[in-house]
Structures are given as structure tokens and as C-alpha cells.
């Protein structure tokens, strides 16, 4: 491979070793690069959620008043009189203070997301992701060291959570844009549905790791995920190629450099070429791009192929962006309320302890993995993303109602209903933030010289993130009001109302889907 290509150093090592060991290898380079990109971006976003989850598990411990209770036999604690509570979260206003930590993270995340998408469209995404992962790992670790260093200052925790929220915005625009750069439209819903399971897997692993330490040393519930995040950020820096051009190949037309489409096959499923098979003018174009430097070579505002990154106003004018953004506001409100409060809800509505409650909460994410795949397959098969989301949002409402009334009856009911709730709640959320965002980011209305994938992804997910910030805050407020017996039921009514609003906001797009379906049937 030519030394002018902007390939990561890790890939250069691999290709050099491969050329020495297997000089006559006929391995399809593009297939291996695609597999590597899927694997690395999958692990990257798994780690983003791995570091978000511990706070929901540790809430069970921080807010307990343990004075007079005996610690577990393996406790290595600091004070046997207050072995598991942690000031300032051990008073009557514990829910409000813990809600403030959620808000610090989520509101900073939502606000920074819009800026993050703008930046991601214009810089090298390998550096962007690696820096964000390293920073997130550091601040997650800093939250955990509060325990061994006996830190009880509320503003310390708010500051750490707020900065962590800002750094985490590097994740979603980055990974969605990179996957979009490498893959065409064929079976996009299925690919994104399976790939999007990283969100639920990260939640599951974060819950299990945090649960392992929550009753003995809750600081490790944060420090271990933080260390994993930072280490994988270094791997991303070494091996992730954000764009096929970085390794001397032509990206698929719908996501990449549309000016080069004439040089590739018209078959979108196999629309890649190695640099060796390109016309000389296309080779010169890529060489010129590579020579412009690593930071801005792929994602600068106007690249060498003539594409320009559009602004927020232009992205919002794309048909469907506003509707899906507002719908995601309410859908993500529900998802993140479960993310931050489900372990505590299970503990308070049952007789289960903090560890078992955290383990049970992972079933919601198991259902979420299934829901993302089901939504992707249905979207691919029907070609009607809005209708797919609407059906799942409609089914989520009765599922939440039944779970509120029957989930605490026995363990079997809790398991089944949690998985069903995860399936119907996470399915639309996953579809909108992946396949739908990728579709809108390459909408035909953009013309032949614009790119908007990271910007559209940031607008949709940023709007959803505002809902994600509002949801846990409202849940903390509602659960602390009125009769304690009905407090959590009121939270579930709030979540059901949110699902209905998310469904209503998609009604215009659902009508368009049905109208196009009827036209196709008549044409047949």
C-alpha cells in the first residue's frame, strides 16, 4: 500500500506483517477492513455504555442509611458505622441529589451533542473517537476514586458527571458516521440492528461489573469500566480506519464520495475498489486528499472530491429529520429512565437486594438487543421505518402497564415482562438512531456535493438526548411525591404517555409509508 495513504499505524503494521508472511495471499482486503470496522466500532460504543451504567447500580448503595447495620464479611471499609451510605446522598433528599447527577451528565451530553456532530463532520474520526474514549475513561475513574479518597463534595460529583457527558458525545456521531462510510444500503436495517446491540451489551456489562463491587467497594464499580474504556481508546487510535479512502479504497456511493461513483461498479452491495484498480485521475484525487494531513483529510468542510459538510439549518430541512428527532425525544426519555432508575425501582418494589436488582435490570437490555434486530429486519423487509417504529411504540404502552402491576409478583413475571419491555422500548430507539439517521444523512435532497451524516445523527440523537436528560429528572421528582405506594406507578404513567407522544409525532411519516405501500401494491 502506498505510503501516502492516511492509514492508522496499527493497520500498517498488520499489512507489513501480512506482506512478509503471506506475500501471495488472495484475501479480500475490503471484507477484512469492513469486519474490523464493525468490530472496533461495536466495542467502542459498548464501552461508552459500559461507563454510563454504574451510577444506576451504585445509587442503591449511596442512598442507603446503613447506620447500625453490619457490613458484609468481606468488607474492607472505611467506617463500620456508615459502611454503605455516602454523604451527601444519605439524607431525605437523596433522590433529588442523585437526580442532579443524572441531570449533570445528561444535559451536558445533550447540549454538547449538537456541537459534537458539527465537529465530527470536519475532523478525522479516529482521533475524535480516541480522544473522547480516553477522556471518558479518565472521568469515570475520577468518580470512582471518591470512595478511597473519601470525597463527599456534591459539586465534585456534578463536575465529573458533567465533563463525562461532554466527552461521551464523541461516541455516537463518530461510530455511526464511520459505519455509514463503509457500508451501502443493502440490508442496512439488519446490519445496524445487530451492530446496535452494543448499547444493550454495554449496559449489561456495566451492570454486572458494577454489581460485582457495589456492596464491597463501589469505587471499583466506576474505576474498572473507566480503565477498560481508556485502554480500548488506545486500540481505536492504533487500528480504526474511519473511511475506506484511508486504506486506499473507494467507499460506497450512497455514503461516500459521490464524484467517484463512475469509477466503481454500479452494484451497491459490492461497490468497492482497491486503489490499484482505479483510474489515474481518481488515484491522483485520493493522493491529493492524503497529502492534506491526517486531521482534516477526510472530514473537512469541503474535501477534495467537492463534497461540503452542510450546516444545522440545511440538515434540519431534510424531510423527516424534525419528525424523527421529536419522536426520539420521548422514546429516549423512556429508555434512559429505565437506564438510570430500573435497578432502584426493582429493589424498592421487591424484596431483592442491590446485587440481584442490578442483575435483573440487565434483562431489559437483553430484550433491547432482540428489539433492535427485530426492528431492523422489519424495516428492511417492509421498507417502512416509521410504521415499524409506530407499531413497537404502540405495543410498549400495554407492556409497561402490565409490568407495573405484575412485575413485582414473582421472579418469572419480572423476567418475562422486563424482556418484553426492553424489546418494544428499545426497538424504535435503536432504529431511529442508526438506520433511519444513516438514511436521512444521505437523503437525495442533499444533492451530489453535500454530506450530512454526522450532523443529522447529532441533531436526531441530540434532540433525543434532551429527552433522556428530562426523563430521569422527572422520574426522580415524581417518585418522591405523594403516596409512596403509588409513586412508581405515576412514573410508569409518565413513561406510557411519552410513548404515546412519540407515536403521535410519527403519524405524518406513517401516513406517507402507508401511502407509498398502497401505490406499490397498485403498481403490481
Buried (B, 14 or more C-beta within 10 A) or exposed (E): BEEBBBBBEBBBEBBEEBEEEEEEEEEEBBEEBBEBBBEBBBBBBBBBBBBBBBBBBBBBBBBBEBEEEEBEEEBEBEEEEBBBBBEEBBEEBBBBBBBBBBBBBBBBBBBBBBEBBBBBBBBBBBBBBBBBBBBBBBBBBBBBBBBEEEBEEEEBBBBBBBBBBBBBBBBBBBBBBBBBBBBBBBBBBBBBBBBBBBBBBBBBBBBBBBBBBBBBBBBBBBBBBBBBBBEBBEBBBBBBBBBBBBBBBBBBBBBBBBBBBEBBEEEBEEBBBBBEEBEEEBBEBBBBBBEBEBBBBBBBBEBBBEBBBBEBEBBBEBEBBBBBBBBBBBBBBBBBBBBBBBBBBBBBBBEBBBBBBBBBBBBBBBBBBBBBBBBBBBBBEEBBBBBBBBBBBBBBBEBBBBBBEEBBEEEEBBBBBBBBBBBBBBBBBBBBBBBBBBBBBBBEEBEEEBBBBBBBBBBBBBBBBBBBBBBBBBBBBBBBEEEEEEBBBBBBBBBBEBBBBBBBBBEEBBEBBEEEBEEEEEEE
